[in-house]
Amino acid sequence: MHSSTAERHARFRLLRERSPVHFDADIGGWCITRYDDVLRVLDLDSGAPQPLPKRAITHALKLTRPVITLATLELLDADDVTFAHSLAATAAEAFTLAHGVEAFAATALETTRAFLTNALAALQEHPDQATLLRTDPSTTRDAVEELLRFDTPIPVAPARRTPVPVVLSGRTVEAGEVLVPLVAAANRCSVRFPGGDRLDLRRKPVGVLSACPTSTALARVTGEIALVKRLRAVAR
């Protein structure tokens, strides 16, 4: 695992264990790291664009799939960085055109690019898991969900402000305070995901959290289409 990623998750683990509702003076708000707490905070209004309805996302993804497939095949000989960045750009553009809502364009690009970059790095660092995915495509959906959980592409969701006092992990945060949901920390919470610091593509994780469900839907489908093809091309 890249040192910066490993260090980030080491800090997250320390916060989950010792100070799950932690005030950070530099950001002027409370960092929230445990799964149940983050889930509760995500229900608060952040002021960001609301996720698209599931029907709209499904329709947009249906139109986008052929574009992602073609781009994947065209990029198989590229290096990992070019593959991730170019495929993400193509997927985000097609997705934005399909649903016609510009509000998610930048986030769709950022999320998909980060997911592909993180996933390829994790698979390179865990060759046994890469072999599993390459040789058993039936694991693809669970594998993509596990990769989203293991190294969440957008680690911090937009901050929320408490409309009323809220109790998180036994601490009362007063109304008007800023809450920063660290979704990447929550996705490794061992209470929700036992052995959360371990990558296990057979895990079948349920309830993986994301900073933006709309853009994560695009990242998920892109991974389902592209990762096995990429692994098989590299193995040739």
N, C-alpha and C positions, 0 to 999 in steps of 0.2 A: 504494500500500500504506500502511495506517495506520502512523504513525511508530513506535508501540510495537512493532508486528509487524516492521517493517523493522529496527529497532534490535536486537530479539531475535535475528533471523536473522543480522544482522551479527556479533553476539557469538558465535553458534553457529559461524559460518564461521571466525572467528578461532580459536576453540577447536579445531575440526577440523584446521586447518592447523598450529597452533603448539603446542597442548597438548591432544591428544585424550583423554588420561586426566588430568584436572585436579583437584587437591585443593582443595576449597572449605572454608575453616575455619569459615565461618558455618553450614554445614549438617553439618560434621564428616564429610564423605564425598567420594568421587571422582565427578566429573561425566564421563560417558562420551558421546562425540558421534559417533564414526565408525560407519558402518552395521554392519560385521562385528562390531565390539566390542559394540554395543548388542544385536545379535541374540543374541550369546553370553550377555550378562547377562540378557536376558529369559528365558532357559532356566533361570535359577536361581529357586528358590522365594522369592516375596516375602511369603508369608503371607496374601496377599489371596485372596478367593474364586476358585477355579479356573474357567476359562471353561466354559460349558455345552457338552455334546457337540454336534457339528455337527447331528446329527439333531434334537435338541431345539430348537436355534436355528432350523433350517429350518421346523419345524412351527409354532413361535411366530410367525415372520415371515409364514407363509402366512395365519394367522388375523388378523394385524395389518394386512396390506396394504389390505384394503377400508376399514378405519378411517382409515388415512393418506390414501388417495385422497379420501375424502369430506371430511376435514378440510382437505386442500389446496384443494379446490374452494370450500369455504366461506370460506377465508381469502385468496383471490386479490386482493381489493380492499384488504387491510390493508397498512400500511407494513411495511418489511422487518423491523424489530425485532419487531413484533407477530406477523408471519408466522412468523419463526423460533422465537420463544419459545412461541407457542400451539401450533404444529404439533409441536414437540418434546415439549411436555407431553402432548399427546394420544397421540403415538406411543409415548412411554415408558410411559404408563399402560396402553395396550392391550397392549404387549409384556409388561409385568410380569404383567398378568392372564392372558395367554396361556400363559406358561411357569411361572407360579406360584412364582417364586423372587424374594423381596424383596431379596436381597443385591445385585442389579444395578440396582434401581430408580433410585437417585440417579445412578449412573454413566451409565445409559442416557439419562436426561434431560440431564445435563451434556454428554455427548458429542454427542448429536444436536443440541442447541441450539447448541453451539459450532461444530459442522460447518456447519449451515445459515447461521449468522451469518458465518463465515469465507468460505464458498463464495459467498454473495451479494456480500460485499464484494470478493472477488477478481474476480468476474465484472464487477462495476461498474467496477473499476479496469483491466480488460482487455476492453474492448468488442468487440474482434475475436474473442476467445474466446467471449464471450457470444453473439455472432452465430452462430458456428459451432455451438454447442450448440442454440441456438433453431431453426436452420434445418435441422440434420441430427441428428435424435434417435437415429440409429443409433450415434452417438458417446457416448451417455449413460453406459453402464457404464464405459468407459475414462475419460470426463470426471470422473465421480464419484471414481474411484480416484485420478486425478491431483489433484483438489481435496483429497482426504484427505491426499495426499502433500505438496502444496504448502504447506498451512497446517494441519498436524495438529491436530485439535480438542483433544486432551489432550496437551500437548507433553512432559510428564514422566511416565514410568511409575513405579509404586511402587518404592521403593528395595529393593535386595537386600543381603544380607550374605554375603560370600564364605565358603563352608564350608572351602575349601582355598585355597592360593595360586593366583592366576590371572594369566596373562600377557595383557595387552591393549595392542595397538600397541607391543609391545616393552618395556612396563613391567610389572614384577611387582607385583601388589597382594597383600599378605599376607592370610592367613586372618583372618576376623573384621572385616574392613573393610567400610564401607558403600559401595555402588555405586549411583549415581543415573543411570538410563538416559534420556538426552534423546532421545526418539523423534523429535521434530520436527527436531532437528539431523541425526539419522541419515537421515531421509527426504529431506534435501537433499544428502546426501553425493554428490559428483560421481563418485566411483569406482563407486557403484551406479547412480546416476541422472545421466548426463552432462548438463551444463547444468541442474543441480538447482534453481538459483535462478530458473529461467524456467518460467512456467506454459504448458504445452503440452497441450491437451486431446486431442491425437492421439498422445500419448506411449505409451500402453499400458503403464503401469508395473506391474511384477510384484514382489511381496514388500514392499509398503508395510507399515510397522510400526505397531503401535497399542499404547496403554497397556492397553486392555481389549478383546480380540477380540469378546466378547459384545456390548458396547454399541456397538462400531464396526459390527457387522453390522446393527444397527438404523439407525444413521446412514446407512450405505451404501444400504439399501433406501429409506429416507425420501428421500434425495437422488435416487435413480433415479426415484421416483414424482413428486416435487414440483418439481425444478429447472426442467425444460423448461416445465411448465405455468406456473410463476411467471414465467419469462422472456417467454413469449408474452403473458401477461396484462399485464405492464409495457409491452410494446412496442405494445399496442393504442392 
